């Protein structure tokens, strides 16, 4: 979680920097439009702006992919599978110990699954 936060902070700074570079290029070209036209430099300035916008786009896509994978793993796998596995293991120990009936464990697992789904929908 800490590594993800550090990476997100670095990437957010890079995204802002890329956007600032694109805005800077656009502002330079617009303010010096006559100079750009007099040297027939439109294509080069367009390419310069396009490169800045592409860098910004790639950083945003990278951030979206990393965030999606992170939340998919943490929210879905660890929450759903981890809780279910822990309950099943502990419940099995109680059933084999004779402290709980198998029917009670099954009912609790089903109830817990529904409750977890409701809370997941509530928080999303």
N, C-alpha and C positions, 0 to 999 in steps of 0.2 A: 504494500500500500504506500509506503514511504517512497520507494523507487518510482512508482507510478506518478506520485505527486511531484517529485523533483523533475521527472521527465516532462510532465505536462507544463510545469512552469517555464522550463527552458524552451519547449516548443512554442508556447504561447508568446514568448518574447520574440522568437524567430518569425512567427506569423505576423506580429505587429510590425517588426522591422521590414519584412517583405512588403507589407501593405504601405508602409511609410515610403519605401523606395519607389514603389509604383506611383504613388501620389506625387512624389518629388519629381520624377521624370515627366509626368503629365503636366505639372505646373511649369517646369522649365520650358517644355516645348510650346505650351500655349502662350507663355509670356514672350517667347522669342520666335513667334510664328514667321515673321518676315525673314528672319535670318535663316530659318530652316528651309523656307521656300527658295530663297536666293541661292543657296548652295545645293538645291535639289536633294535634300537630305531626309525627305519624308520617310522613305523606306527604312533607313537606319534607325531613326527615332521610333518608328512603329515597332521595329524589332526589339529595341531596347525596352520599350514599355511592355511588349508582349513577354519578354523574358522575366521581367519583374512580376507580372501577373501570373505567369506559369509557376514561378517559384512559390508564390503565395498559395496558389491552388494546390500544388503538390504537398506543401506543409499541412494544409487543412485536411487533405485526403488522408495523409499519414496519421494525423491526430485522430480523425474519425475512425479509422481502422483500428488503431491501438486502443482507443476508448471502447469500441464495440467488443473487441476480443477480451479486454479486461473485465468489462461488466458482464459479458456472457459467462466468463469463467467464474468470477467471484459471486455474482448474484445468482446465477442459475445452478452451476455445478456445486459450489461449496454450500450454498444455502439449502437447496433442495436435496441433493444427494447426501451431503454430509450429515444433515440433521436426520434424515431418514435412516441412514446407515447406523448412526450412533444409537438412535432409538431402538432399532431392530436388534443390534448387538446387546444392548443393555437389557432389553425386554426378553431376549432369548436366555440370557443368564438368569433372569428372574423366573422364567418358565421352568428351566432345568433345575433350579433351586427349589421349586415348589412354592415360591412366594406369590406367583401369579398364574392364572389360567391362560392357556393359549388363546381362548376366545376373547378374553379381556385385552390381550396384547393386540390381536387383530382389530378389534373395535377401536382401540386407542390409535393404532396406526392409521386407520381409515379416517377417524375424526381429525387427527393431526394433519393429514394430507389436505383435507377440506379447509381446515382453519388456515393452514399455510397458504393455500391458494387465495383465500379471501383477503388475507393481509397483503399478499403480493399484489393483488388487484387494487387494493386500497392505497398502497404506497406508490404505485405506478400511475 
